[in-house]
Each structure stands twice: as C-alpha cells, then as structure tokens.
Amino acid sequence: MEKILACLSPSPSNPKILRAAADMAGDGAELIALFVETPQFSRLADTDRRRLQENIRTAEQLGAKLQTVSGDDVAFQVAEYAKLSGIRKIVLGQSDFKTSLFPSQASLPDRLAEYLPEAEIHVIPDRKRSLYFPPQRETVSKRRIFMDIVVTLAMLTAATLLGMVLFGSNLSNSSIMMVYLLGVLLVAVITSLRIYSIAAAVAALFLFNFFFVQPRYSLDVYEPGYPVSFLVMFLTAIIAGTLASRLKQTAYQAARTSFRARIISDTDQLLAKAESREEILRVCAEQSAKLLGRGVAVYEVTEDAPSVPLRFAIPENRELAADGRDLLTERLLHGQAENGCYPVHVQEKIYAVLRVPEFDPPPELTAQSTLVSVLGECALALENEKNAREKEAAAVLAENERLRANLLRSISHDLRTPLMSITGNAGTLMTNEKRYSEETRHRLYSDIYEDSLWLTNLVENLLASTRLEGGAANLRLTGELIEDIFAEAVAHVRPDEGHTVTVEPISEILMVRADSRLIVQVLVNLIGNALKYTPSGSTVRLSAKRQ
C-alpha cells in the first residue's frame, strides 16, 4: 500500500497541509501524520500546545495514523523516518516568514530534497503572513522569574568574591576570567531561559572590567589588547551558555524518551506475568495512567453483558459511561482514537476501550504515540489469552468426545447382558412354552420383565448423564434406607463364579437423601468395575457407617 507523509506542527496553516495530503491519499493510500519533537518542544507556550492538539484532532478526523520522532534536526528526522517506512511522497508547508538570520540557509523542502532525492516532496504554499505565527515560549511564573534572577545575581556575586580572593593571591586575570565563565555556565544550567545566561555574560564582562582591569573601579581600559579579550570572553560566555541551555533541553527530552521506553518495557514484563483477562486489563489501566500522568478508565468490550469500567486514579464521584459498548464509534471500530477514547484492538477486533475522561486536558502527541504502543501490547496479550481459552475449550471438547466414546464402549457389556438374557428367555418360551411348568414360565417371565426394566433404567441413566453434562439434571431426591439401596444394587449384579459380593450388616438405621435410581446405578457401576478389574477369588464388600 502506498504511504503519504504529512508533517504535523503547531502552525495555524497545518490543517491545510493535512487536508491536501488526505486528498492525495484518497481511499487507496495510507496517510501518516509525523510530528518531530525537538528539544524546544518542552518550552512551547500553552497557545501552541492547544493549537497542536487541534491539528492532531484534524489529522485523526482525516484518518491519518499519528507518529512521532525525536531529534534536533527536523529535516533529518523526517527523511530517516521516510526511508525506514518506505515513504516516497511527503507533504509539508512553506511560509515567507524567515526564522533564520542567514538568508542563504537551505529551507526545509530543499534539505529534504537533498536527503531524499528520489522522493516526491509536495510543498503547500502559505503566502498569508498573518496566518503564520512562530512558536512562542511557554509562560514562566513570577516565582520562577524571581528565582532565576536570584540565581543569576548569586552566581555573579560569588564569581566576583572568588575573583577578589584570586586577585589578592596575585593570580592572573585569565584565572579570574575563567571563574566568571564558570558562573555564566552555571546560570545557563540552573535558570529556565537563555536570556539569563546572556545577561550574566554581559554583566560578567562589566564586572570583570570594573573590579579587576586597570584602572580598577572604572570602565576605562589602558591596555589596547583588552577589548579583544573582552570580546572573546563575551562570545565564549554566550556560546557556553547557549550550549549548556541546549544540553539541558536535550537531557530533558532524553529523560522523557527513556521514561516512555521504560513504560513499554515494564508493560511487556507485567503482561508476561498476567494469567487472566482481568490482570491484563489492570496492567493496561495502570501503565496508561502512569504514562499519561492522569486517571484513566478501561472498558472491556463484550457482546453478552455490559462491562463495568476499571477505574485507575479516578475519584469514585466522577461519573463515567456505564458500558464500553456505548463508547464505540465508527472511528474506534477502525482503530483510531476519538474524544479521549483509545481502542485496544487487533485488526478489526476490539477487546477494550481506554478512556481519558473529558474533564482532563488531552495528552501530548508524544505520550499518545507511546500509549498506542502500550495498548497494542495489551491487545496482543488479550488476543493470546483468548486463543489460549479457545484452545483449552477445544481440548476439553475433544476429551469429552473421547470419554463419551469410551463410555459407549464400556456400557456395551451392560447392554449386551440383559439383551441376551431377554432374547434367550423369550426364545425358550416361544419354542418350549408347553413343556415348562407354570412356576418355571412365571420365573422366565419375571426375568424378562426385570431385565427389560433394568435395560430401561440403564438407558434413562445414560440420558440423565447427558443432561448432567448440559446442566439440566432433574434429581428426584427422597429419603432412602441404605440397606434397601444395597439390596437393589446387589440384585442387579451377576458376579461370575470366581467373585463374591457380600453386604456387611449395618448395626443402625441409616437414611440417605438421594435419587434412588441414580445412586443404585452408581453402586452397580462400582461393583461391576470391582468384579471386572480384581483377580479371581476376590470378595467385594458393601458397608455403610455414619460420619
């Protein structure tokens, strides 16, 4: 299937790019919306974050598959993703707004063309400058501004005091200059904005000149080489502060990437230990809540009964939907998130729905991308659990069929014996009825009648066994004497010449509540097995006691 990549950004013109890419994709291509998370992304203002979320929803509505990568170079990251994914068509926007101080620097489309000479790069022009806004910095709290100013002043004061000590020790001014560079570097690492490191560099230049350059306590300079030294010091401080600030942003991004990777790794380990569907859903809820840093609810999608939502870090007084089936929409059925709901699915089969409640702001795109991976792992675990249950059910069914066949073979003797007796007695009566006395004929008639009743009861017991398997047994429980049950069972047993069946005397009257027909059949089966599987000369004893 052909793939088309559209670049995702917080720009107000980004929906135009996404719609153009969707039109190109049509119904026969897969649309991928790619967002490159740079170190500056963590410092975006709230307006840009909201605009990015709106663009994400637009991409989802257009049926795009959301993906995110991390790196400093946007063009390189887009090109690498396109190479690894086999994408040959890329759609992005271009504005006449210049963000670089160097006009000769290659634009994003030109750099992509260098990285991907065989790809088709479609640039959607955006000539309305008023519709383009460069990314804004996040709003810093007044308390944070105050703390940054205090840190900057403290570092400059400490550097000046240490410089006084070094100056009193007759050390060179280059050592004192290094102290100020160290202070500027620490300011860049500790403070939240780069402006503080630049201000510290300018202040360090004037402080060094005022306190340590002849004439001291003046901004005048006698030696002609000092302006060059000042310029080198200033540029060094600016570069060091900028690199330190960028390194801090990169470290922050690396920490977030490591956290998301650990979430996925922990999810795999927890799912490997989960033994039931409920445990898998609990892992899904816990890991998703940990990743997003907020409460979530997981609904198991079942066809036979409503599923109670599994809450995690959501107060009980929050109202949630009653059934996961009520959340299903056409987009969710196609595996796409919508309105804070994320499907836990394998292809077209949805096992559960994870919902981020509407009273919370939507998660960031980078977290959503990791969330899709976590839910995919959970969906595969649910799929494997379902396959294991079906395999076990098939094995049980096969075992039942085997037992049923063995049962039919085992009762063939029980069926054959009364049938042969009935056939023999009936044949004797048909051929020699007049030769026998009235008493002999009555005994033969009685044997035929008892054998036919026994055969009828045996067939009914087989039918009762079938009903037992189907859960529709109808037991007729009555109070019965143990002695009567023993006598009835022994009367239906015909031991061979090598075996003996005895009933031990019972010293008290024992009653049992049972279905007399079925319990007699149980005893007959047990006695028959004993006669069949014990050596010749054995005695089978029936006894009863109260316990």
Secondary structure, DSSP 4 states (H G I P E B T S, - for coil): -EEEEEE--S-TTHHHHHHHHHHHHTTTEEEEEEEEE-GGGGGB-HHHHHHHHHHHHHHHHTTPEEEEEE-S-HHHHHHHHHHHHT--EEEEEEES----S-TTSPPHHHHHHHH-TTSEEEEEEE--GGG--PPPBPPPPHHHHHHHHHHHHHHHHHHHHHHHHHHHTT--HHHHHHHHHHHHHHHHHHSSSHHHHHHHHHHHHHHHHHHHSSSTTSS---STTHHHHHHHHHHHHHHHHHHHHHHHHHHHHHHHHHHHHHHHHHHHHHHHH--SHHHHHHHHHHHHHHHHTS-EEEEE--SSS----EEES--TTS---S-GGGG--HHHHTT--BTTEEEEEETTEEEEEEE--TTSPPPPHHHHHHHHHHHHHHHHHHHHHHHHHHHHHHHHHHHHHHHHHHHHHHTHHHHHHHHHHHHHHHHHHHHHGGGS-HHHHHHHHHHHHHHHHHHHHHHHHHHHHHHHHTT------EEEEHHHHHHHHHHT----TT-EEEE---SS--EEEE-HHHHHHHHHHHHHHHHHHS-TT-EEEE-----
